[in-house]
Amino acid sequence: MKSSNQYWKGIDELEQTPEFVESEGREFYEGLPLDKVFSNDDSFRANRRDFLKFFGFSVGAVALAACNKTPVKYAMPYAIHPDNVTPGVPLHYASSSISDYEGFPMLVKVREGRPIKFEPNKEAEFYGGGLDGLAHASILSLYDTNRTPGAQKKIETAYDSIEWAEADEAIMKGLSSAASSGKQIAVVSRSSTSLLLKSAVEKLNEKYGNVVHVNYEPVSYSGILHANEQSFGKKAIPAYHFGKADVIVSFGADFLGTWISPVRFSADWGKNRVPKNGKMSKHIQFESLMSLSGANADVRVPMTASSTGAHLVTLYNELLQLAGSSMVSGPKKELAGQAIKHAAEDLWKARGKSLVVSGSNDVNDQIIVNAINTLLGNYGTTIDMNNHFNGYSGDDSSFKKFTSDVNSGRVGAAIFVDANPSYSHKSFGSLLSKIPLTVSNALIMDETARSCTYLTPDLHALESWDIKEPYVGSYVFNQPTIGPVFQGRQIAESLMVWSGQSNSASGDKTYTYELTKSIFDSKIGGDFNKAIERGFLMSTASASPVSLGVSPADAASKIGARKTSETNLVLYQKVGVRDGYFANTPWAHEMPDPVTKVCWDNYLSISKPDADKAGLKDGDVAKVTANGVTLDSIPVLIQPGQARGTYGIALGYGRMLPESVQNDLKDLGQNVYPMVDHSGNTCNYVISEGVSVEKVEGAYELARTQSHHTIEGRNIVREASLDAYNEDPYVTNHHKHNLVSLWEEHDYSKGHHWAMAIDLNSCTGCSACIVSCSIENNVPIVGRTEIRRRREMHWIRIDRYYSFEVPQAATVHIDKIMGDAEVSEGDYLTEEKKINNYTEDTSDALYDNVKVVHQPMLCQHCDHAPCETVCPVLATTHSGEGLNQMTYNRCIGTKYCANNCPYKVRRFNWFRFNENKKFDYHFSNDLGKMVINPDVTVRSRGVMEKCSFCVQRIQSAKLQAKREDRKMESDEFTTACAQTCPSKAIVFGDLNDPKSEISKLYNNERSYHVIEELDTKPSIVYMTKIRNKKEKSNNHVAHH
Amino acid sequence: MYEPKTKILNTLILLALSGALNTASANSQNMSSFYSESTLLAVIILSAVLLLISGLLWGIKNNLKAMHAKDNPEDASPSIMERIKAKTSHWNPTIATLAIAGILIVVLGAFGYKYGMDEVGVQQGYSPDQPINFSHKIHAGQYNIDCKYCHSTVEKSKSASIPALNTCMNCHKYVQAREKYNDNISPEIQKIYDAIGWDGEAMEYKEDYEVKPIKWVRIHNLPDLAYFNHSQHVVVGNLECQTCHGPIEEMDKVYQFSTLQMGWCIDCHRERGIDAENNDYYEEVHKNMVIDGKDYITVAQNGGLECGKCHY
């Protein structure tokens, strides 16, 4: 039964478009073409002779195939067995995440010398013990067939392989001539915290002199850097502690998704999101686009991006007023419902335990943020300037100086280290020809490498040694987990060779090890082996308050003088793709965006009122002009909750990949880095001048999983306000159904009983679990076209639901029978208050204020599983430990189970992805196959598959306990999704173990089963989402 | 009017084929697990009795007919062949051929499945030539070397693992079997030396030698869809290697001793007990284990027959 219109996944569901209604109830979008076969259409008519031909051929072919001899298989043991390797047993090495460039501890799971999966380093508590989707997906960059195989030299337009010695000689000659002509030698790197690189650059400077190290960051945080330099004399990003804050106010900083260090922030944020003693943190988000952080906020108010500064000044003045100080002169700009005033009151009450952050890259905005946090006394508690962050040190102004140096011919040589400015900087590509010697260490031929004279491919991070210093005094170590897959050489070693420190052109395998060890001994000291084994070292000095060394009034008046515009284009990063550096990692692109649920492409996101005005709808294409750059056609996506007048396009797309890439990654999306505004001191990602959007002819279907597997209006999400929860902890979970069962109950009294709890309160929807699960369970990448056909293979998905929130008290017309009704601010619209008959104006306002709930959905491992009873071949059965098992070799692919699953979590495998060259991702080539988990079957086409609760991990943990003759602790292992979850929203364990965390959560007052009225008795409980919001308890669970 | 007939035909053939498949699967090896032998015996006796009765009745009927024909010659019925001809003359030849072919496929298929297909893919007795004529009889039998000395990961891993060359070299640095080959190094041992680069005369490793791993022919080929773990069986289950691999210490050339069919696995899981007494893991987990009829807990009672224990 439809419960209410309370939750909806997309506008098509809300408006109940005919296409949506048609596809809603179908498990399989495309039926079999039976009507065509039985029609009189000649092309489909079965002809008797044809039939007999095929019949005869199949019988013959089967007979012939059966006569074939069984193929002979071989087994090749090691020639010389490495001491620490046991074939069949994984080893875990501590290392550092590849996608978190500044250094982020993680473990690498290695099987027989092959890294097959990344896992969070749970010992590194400071970093949160999680890992995001991109970090997981980036493992494919190791097994990328497109990697540059060895040193290469550009001859005219093509590249030729050369010996390393030859490359070294030529590069050293080039460097010497640059030095002798008095020109600069530039090392252009991504903002690196690597001690190896730092010391190698120093050595290079010793040899040639005039070496400059330019840190370049495609998406920069220069605003914060400069503001902190002016405010506190430290040009660095502080360490933020969201977990210590009772009130968090963010002005457009997507700290749970993309801002600075989202995994650590999510973990920290999650600590204070589960109500304890009636208290939890309050998260207020003012933002223009719908970001992941906004989706998780208690209060989210749309804000025009270009007036962030004005809103910040307004907040500052409100706080000054509360503090009894005199206000600074500057713009005053409130938000809907006096949101800033309310936020100021909340912040003031939580002084010293609050946190204000802003995603703006403007120095003055960030100075006001600093002033606010200083006024609130947050330095030393929630913000730590002493143990500051070293990452993202890339400074726009120094890169600007570098480009002008290049332009005026003052740069004689440039070595690009993981930096790709030709792609992400609009004017840099054309300047490259002005540098006589250009060298790139890129692993794959990227935009910058394409115009470099020498390619000296680096070793992959998994093949390298390194020491990184992400926070002052805290180190993260990198150790090789595999021998070099290609003929690369680590860049630090290359630089040492070019500075005459080493002449290991022949490839001295121990050089970087010795270098790392000597740097460790001189800079850090202590037991090197222990440090490498653990993967990180923490030493945190106590945080102390700091005093503001800059006048906020100046900043406020500068903000006041700034032009603002009602029409803005916001260039943002997507959670899975980030700045686009890992363009060739299909897992990251296959992961649906947590908010829009779009896979693969980027698009123009637009608010509903703006779209209506411009006559745009989902699937249209538009022409966008901003900052003098025009995109001729980009797909349009209507984003509920987006601020009116704001458009958004994601950065990181439109990469130019090596020509050998011929899959969906080729020409993926469009590059909007050229639209970034470089006119100021710092880059501006909010474009407010010359923004125009117009509809053009054409249509483009985005691969979007939003409306796939809808739950057909059933009430499966439960949420309540903190006040209502404090009044009654069982707030949404009172209604119990009288259920009669046809089935016998399973007896779980002996052995284990596996179960899972998913806390909707701490789940941010970041989708790391999706990628982690895919890698653990050999889930294939299906590509854009198959996702459009609703054939994504993910075993776990995250359903994202919107609901409306009435922005202010109003009288609304409900329907003919009920007439008008009063609704008050913060009300949900429920069954009785359908939005269908809203007037236009109100409906626009509604779209500004949507609330979002994320709900991970995976096989519920029901005790009374509907899938089990319909399988004609008993391929899906129940285990004595509560698992719903799927036996692929029994499955004949009737799909009855998927049709009978109320949770829609079964996936049919349509293709032989591991052999089919049409799916040219890692799964179908020999190098990419290295990443396959040998403990999990690679499924063939024609079978149904689904979440197994990581049964391979359960079995292996049990076996280990049995072998070691000991009791098993249920918390000694966990599933891939729970393991990686940054905010610890997923807990897995044994209900029969009274000490386990799951046995405490399973009967928690917030726990409920989804669609429990069907009496499927799932093994997964969800925990009611509690929002820290003042509102009366109007949360009744509507049901049939 | 031709199309509908074709359609019906196609459908019929599909039905017949699926019928054949169903019959085949019902006849499969699991029969014995569903019916006890006494039931089978009862069915056979019953069928025999029924056949006897129908035979008697048929005889009586024929006698009566013959007596009737003697009295009334004009009522004599046509011969059997004539009767068949009269009935089949108006049959559609295509349908008739296909129907007969269909019945034959079903019947022969069922027989084929029962007596032939059952063995497809079973490599019991498989004994291929190996790159080195390694004799388990000499090593494990004559010299009594513990299996685990070479198959050293059998207690730690899913794989027992074929030893690396350096394991061979632990003995064969010195053991060269010259006494059997006129004071020359045994040609089989020489193969190890060639692979790892040992100079048997100078008794030293050759410098910068590119080692070549030995490419053994795999004898025991379990399909990828079945997960098998040696350590589970050897350490936890306390099985001897010989239980599955047979009298390996008597084999000059190794052959596959067991069928490695699922039924073979299952049979053992049904019978064998768990050593719950001596393993602390089971102590806690199986406090409430109900033991029905047996004085020990079988693997099956502990869930050892569940699909998901081996197939994932």
Chai-1 contact restraints between the chains, C-beta under 6 A:
chainA,res_idxA,chainB,res_idxB,connection_type,confidence,min_distance_angstrom,max_distance_angstrom,comment,restraint_id
A,A46,B,N10,contact,1.0,0.0,6.0,A-B,restraint_1
A,R48,B,T6,contact,1.0,0.0,6.0,A-B,restraint_2
A,K73,B,R218,contact,1.0,0.0,6.0,A-B,restraint_3
A,K73,B,N221,contact,1.0,0.0,6.0,A-B,restraint_4
A,Y74,B,K215,contact,1.0,0.0,6.0,A-B,restraint_5
A,Y74,B,R218,contact,1.0,0.0,6.0,A-B,restraint_6
A,A75,B,I162,contact,1.0,0.0,6.0,A-B,restraint_7
A,A75,B,W216,contact,1.0,0.0,6.0,A-B,restraint_8
A,A75,B,R218,contact,1.0,0.0,6.0,A-B,restraint_9
A,M76,B,P213,contact,1.0,0.0,6.0,A-B,restraint_10
A,M76,B,K215,contact,1.0,0.0,6.0,A-B,restraint_11
A,P77,B,I162,contact,1.0,0.0,6.0,A-B,restraint_12
A,P77,B,A164,contact,1.0,0.0,6.0,A-B,restraint_13
A,Y78,B,A164,contact,1.0,0.0,6.0,A-B,restraint_14
A,A79,B,L165,contact,1.0,0.0,6.0,A-B,restraint_15
A,A79,B,V211,contact,1.0,0.0,6.0,A-B,restraint_16
A,A79,B,P213,contact,1.0,0.0,6.0,A-B,restraint_17
A,I80,B,A164,contact,1.0,0.0,6.0,A-B,restraint_18
A,I80,B,N166,contact,1.0,0.0,6.0,A-B,restraint_19
A,H81,B,A164,contact,1.0,0.0,6.0,A-B,restraint_20
A,H81,B,N166,contact,1.0,0.0,6.0,A-B,restraint_21
A,T86,B,T153,contact,1.0,0.0,6.0,A-B,restraint_22
A,T86,B,K156,contact,1.0,0.0,6.0,A-B,restraint_23
A,T86,B,S157,contact,1.0,0.0,6.0,A-B,restraint_24
A,P87,B,S159,contact,1.0,0.0,6.0,A-B,restraint_25
A,P87,B,S161,contact,1.0,0.0,6.0,A-B,restraint_26
A,G88,B,S157,contact,1.0,0.0,6.0,A-B,restraint_27
A,G88,B,K158,contact,1.0,0.0,6.0,A-B,restraint_28
A,G88,B,S159,contact,1.0,0.0,6.0,A-B,restraint_29
A,V89,B,S157,contact,1.0,0.0,6.0,A-B,restraint_30
A,S749,B,N288,contact,1.0,0.0,6.0,A-B,restraint_31
A,K750,B,N288,contact,1.0,0.0,6.0,A-B,restraint_32
A,K750,B,M289,contact,1.0,0.0,6.0,A-B,restraint_33
A,G751,B,V285,contact,1.0,0.0,6.0,A-B,restraint_34
A,T877,B,C307,contact,1.0,0.0,6.0,A-B,restraint_35
A,S879,B,E306,contact,1.0,0.0,6.0,A-B,restraint_36
A,S879,B,G308,contact,1.0,0.0,6.0,A-B,restraint_37
A,G880,B,G303,contact,1.0,0.0,6.0,A-B,restraint_38
A,L883,B,G308,contact,1.0,0.0,6.0,A-B,restraint_39
A,Q885,B,C307,contact,1.0,0.0,6.0,A-B,restraint_40
A,Q885,B,G308,contact,1.0,0.0,6.0,A-B,restraint_41
A,T887,B,C307,contact,1.0,0.0,6.0,A-B,restraint_42
A,T887,B,H311,contact,1.0,0.0,6.0,A-B,restraint_43
A,N889,B,L225,contact,1.0,0.0,6.0,A-B,restraint_44
A,T937,B,L225,contact,1.0,0.0,6.0,A-B,restraint_45
A,S948,B,Y312,contact,1.0,0.0,6.0,A-B,restraint_46
A,V951,B,G308,contact,1.0,0.0,6.0,A-B,restraint_47
A,V951,B,Y312,contact,1.0,0.0,6.0,A-B,restraint_48
A,Q952,B,Y312,contact,1.0,0.0,6.0,A-B,restraint_49
A,L959,B,Q232,contact,1.0,0.0,6.0,A-B,restraint_50
A,A961,B,Y281,contact,1.0,0.0,6.0,A-B,restraint_51
A,K962,B,V236,contact,1.0,0.0,6.0,A-B,restraint_52
A,K962,B,Y281,contact,1.0,0.0,6.0,A-B,restraint_53
A,R963,B,S231,contact,1.0,0.0,6.0,A-B,restraint_54
A,R963,B,V235,contact,1.0,0.0,6.0,A-B,restraint_55
A,D965,B,N279,contact,1.0,0.0,6.0,A-B,restraint_56
A,D965,B,D280,contact,1.0,0.0,6.0,A-B,restraint_57
A,R966,B,D280,contact,1.0,0.0,6.0,A-B,restraint_58
A,K967,B,D280,contact,1.0,0.0,6.0,A-B,restraint_59
A,K967,B,E284,contact,1.0,0.0,6.0,A-B,restraint_60
A,M968,B,Y281,contact,1.0,0.0,6.0,A-B,restraint_61
